[in-house]
């Protein structure tokens, strides 16, 4: 087999795209006859523009999410082949073309749709003869992901696969593999050693509360609602890099009847998920997949309008959690799940186990390391 040269494009907006790119680089690097490299599309923007965009993006979704909702919905109209879409990517075509000439990839995989715009334009102009794949890291897909220059798609669910087919993508172009996550999320852990190390009580209900790497979300309202649950619980609050939130939480601990433990930016979320009975969080596709791998039911609060709202709907439809649309219902929902209707909780855990795709990383690696002609001849793997 000829050597495969695989280039992965990510974009450092949030952490999910980067996490997926990293686990793929690690997995592909371990394959014989494969050379792999990863690029952050945002690095092509220049420091000032990149930081301006990120700050504007995060402030918009935190302060005026309705604006982001309108932006998301309006840009859904940028259909496949839309000239406006290609104008957005024209600025970076030369830089991406230079990277392609330097690395000479046989396949380019995008874990974020932004670089795909420039890549598709280059390919259609005959300036890049390369196989293009996309890995959609949510359970819904904005139209920016769809382009006839893409050779094949990796998706996280059969529902999304059917959605893409209805939107004109050929069935044989779609691989329903699941969303790849770090292998540690599929490895067994010793829960009692974690309880002991973290100073937690095994017999007490444990709720994990997260807001992503930046600690975004309605933490104050969430904790106020959980105070309405009379039974004492253990609350593990992960604030990411949000130091202001950490300081506020340390004050809240003093008056809560729950046992609250605060974490900053950590690398053992898999362990906390393995000892928790419920996750309260936003609904990033990677985080949701990680929770499913630990059979951990999910309550979604304040999802980002657009892709995260789609993920929250998927969670409800699949019966692995709830989209808490009104925060004043959160306390009662938690109480019901744990203490009034435990059969619903068991059903959610069972559905998580049914939806798990523990071989997602291996399946994607297998497809990417095949010859281009082999991929096209064999079509999609057997769906679950």
N, C-alpha and C positions, 0 to 999 in steps of 0.2 A: 504494500500500500504506500502510495506517495505520502510525503509529509503533509500534514494539515497545518495551516497557519491561520489561527483564529484571532480576530480582533474583537474585543468587547467594548462597546460604548455605553457608559452610564452617564448620569448627571446628578451632581451632589445637591439635590433639592430634597430635603428629608433624608432619611437614612435607608429606606427600603431598597431603592435602586442600587445603592452602593453595596449593601449587604449581599444581595443576589449576585452582583458582579463578582464580589470577592470569593464567594463559595464556588462559583463556576471556574474562576481562575485557578483556585486550589485544586479542584477536581480534574480539570483539563491538564494542568501541569504534571499531574501524576501519570498521564497516559503516554505510552511510547509513541514516537513519531508525531507528536503534537507540539507546536510552539504557540503560546498564547500571550497576549498582552492586553491590558485594559487602559482605557482613556476616559477621563472625566470631561465631558463636553463643555461643562461650565468653565474649565480651565482655559478654553479658547476665547472666552469673553474678555479677559483682562481683569485684573483685581478690582478696580473701581466699579466697572459695570456689573461684575458678578455680585459684589457685595450689595450694590444698590438694588439689583433685582431680587436677591434673597430677602433683604430687609423689607422691601415693598411687598413681596409675596407673603411673608409670614405675618406682617402687620395687617394685610388685607384679610387673611383668613381668620385672624384673631379678633380684629376690631370690627370689620364690616364684612362678615361672611356672605351677606346677600350680594355684594358686589362680585365676589368670586363666583357665586352661583350664576349670575347673569353672564359673566365672562365665559364660564364653562359651557353654558347652554348655547350661547351665541356662536362660539367657535366650533361647536358640534356641526355647524353648517358647512365647515370647511371640508368638503367631501374629497374623496380620492381624486387626485389630479388637479385639485383647485389651484389656480395660479397665485391666489393670495397666500396660500400655504407655502408655496415654493419661494415667494418673495421673502417670507420670514426666514428661510434657511439659506438664501443666496449669500448673505454676508460671510458665512463660514465655509462655503464650498471650497475655496482655495486652501484653507488650513486643513480641512479634512482630506482633500485630494493629496496634499503633501504627505500626510500621515500614511495614506494608503500606498503611495509610491515608495515610501521608505520601508514599510513593513511587508508589503506585498501579500495581503491576506487572501486565503481561498474562501473564507467565510467571515462575515461581520455580523455580530449579534448585538442588538440594541435592547437594553433593559429600561430605557427611557425613550419616549417618542421624539424628543427634541432633535437629537442627531439624525434620526431617521429621515427628517424632512430634507436635509442637505444630501444625505446619502442617496435617497431616491431620485433627487434631481440630477445628481452626478451620473447615476446609472442610466437614466433616461436620455441624457445628453451623450452617452457613449464614452464618458470620461472615467468610468469605473466599472470594469468587468468583474463583478464579484457576486457571490451568493450572499443574500441578505436574509437574516432571520430576526424575529422579534420575540421577546419574552415579556408578556403582559403581566405585570406584577400586582394587578388588582383583579377582582372578580367581575369587573365591568370594563368596557373599552371605549375611550373617546375616539372619535373618527380620525384624529391625528395619527393613530396607530395603523390605520388601514391605507394601503397603497399597493397598486399593482406591480410595483418594483420589488415588493417583498416576496421571497420565495416560499417561506413557511413561517408559521406562528406556533409558539408554545403558549398554552393557556392553562388556567387553573381549575376549570370546571367544565362539565358537559353543557351546562346552561350557557356559558360564554361561547363555547364552541358552536352551539346551535345559533346563537345570536350573530356570530360572525358569518355563518353560512347564509343566514337570512339577509345579511348586508352585502352579499356578493362574493365572499371569499370561498374558494373551492374547498370542498371537504378534505381532499387529499393534501391540502396545504397546512392543515391544522393538526397539531399534536397535543392531545389532552394528557399532559404529563403531571399537572399540579405545579404549584409554585415551589421552587427549590429553596430550602432553608439549611442552616448549618447542621451537619450531621449530629451534633451534640443533642439536638432536640428529639432525636429518635433513639438515643441511647438511654439505657436504664440508669436510674440514680437510687441512692439509698436515702429515702426520705427522713429517716430518724437521725441520720448524721447531720442533715441540713437543719432539722428542727433544733438539734442540740447546738450546732454552731451559731445559729441565728437567735438563740434564746426564745424559741417559740414553743407553744403547747400543742402537741399532736391532736388532742381531743377537741380543740376549739376550731370553729369555722374560720377559715382564712380567706380574705379577699385581697386580691392584687389590684392596685389602682395605678394606671400608667397614663402618661401624656406624651409619649414619644421622647426622642432624644433632647428636645427643647423644653420638655415639661409643660406642654400647652394643654389647656382644657379647663373646665369649670370645677376645679378641685374644691373650692370653698363650698359650692352648692352640693357637691357629691358628699362631702363629709357631714354637712348639715343634715342631709337626708339619711345618712347611715346612723346618725345619732338617734333617729326615730325607731331603729330596730332595737327592741328592749334587750334581747340576748346579747351578751358580750361576745365580740368577734375580734380577731386579729386582722388589722389593716396594714398591708405592706404597700407603702406609697413610694413610687419611683418618680423622682422629680427631674431626672436627666441633668442638664446643665443649668437649670433654673435655680440659682442660689437664693433669689428673693423668695421664691415659693418655699424653699427649705426653711428659711428663717421664720416665715409665717406659720408653717406647720409645727415647728417646735413650740410655738405658743399655744397652738390648738391642743397639743397632747395633754397639757395640764388640766383641761376641763373635760376631756372625752371620757366616757365610760368604757370605750373600747381600748384594746391594747394596740397602739400605733407604732410602727417602726418605719423610719424614713431612710430612703436610699437616694443617692445621687446618680451619677452616670456609672453603670455597672456592666460587667460582662458575664453575669451568671443569672440572667433572666430565665433561662431554661430551668434552673433549679428552683427559682421562686414559683414558676408556673407549675412545676411538678408537685409542689406541696400546697398549692392553693386550690380552693374549690370554686372560685369565681374570678373572672377578669372584668374589671370596669375600665373602659378605655375608649379612645378614638378607634377608627376602623381602617387602619392601614392594611393593605393586603398581606404583607409579610408578617406583621404582628398577629393577624388573625390566623394565618397558616401555622405559625408557631404555637398558638394556643390550641388549635385543633390537634396538633401532634401530641399534646399532653392531655387530650380529652378534657379540656378546660372550657366550660361554658362561658359565653361572652355577653356582657351587657354594654352596648355601645351608647355613649353620651356625646352629644355635640360633634358629630362627624363633619369633616370638611365637605361642603356642598360639592356635588359632582361625584368623583370616583369613590370617596369614602361613604357617601350616602348610598351609592350602588352596592358597596361592600356590606353595609348595614342591612340593606334589603335582602341580600343574598343570605346573610346569617339567619335572618328570621325565616326566610323561605325554606332553608335547609334544616331548621329546627335545632340549631346549635347555640341559640342565644336570643336576645331581644334588642330591638332598637328602642331605647328610652327616648321618645320624642318630647316628653314633658318631664323635666327633672324633678318636679314635685311628686312624681309617681315612683321615683327610684327606691325610696325606703320601703314602701309597701311591696314593690316587686321583689326586692331582696328577701324580705321577711317571708313572703309567700313561697319563693323558690326553696329556701333552706328549711323552713319550719312548718309551713302549712300545706305545701304540695310537693313533697320530695320526689314523687314519681315523675314530675316534669323535669326535675334536675337530672334524674337518671336517664330519661329519654334524651336530653341534650348531650350527655356524656356518650351515650350509645351512638348518636348521630355523628359526633366528632370522630369516633373510631371508624365509622363507616366511610366518612369523607376523607380520611387521612390518605396521603399519597407518599409513603415513606421512600419510594424509589424515584421521586421526581428528579433529583439531582443526577442519579445514574442514568435515567432514561434520556434526559436532555444531553448528557455527555455522550451517550451512545450515538444519538442522531448526529450531533455536531462533528463527531470524529469519523463519520462515514464519508465515502466519496460522494460528490454532488450527484452523480448519476445513480448511485445506489439509493440515496435518499428519495429521489424522484420516482424510482422504480418500485420501492417497497411501500410507499404511502405511509399512513399513520399507524402507530402501535395500537394494539387492542385496547379500546377504552374500558374504563371501569364502570 
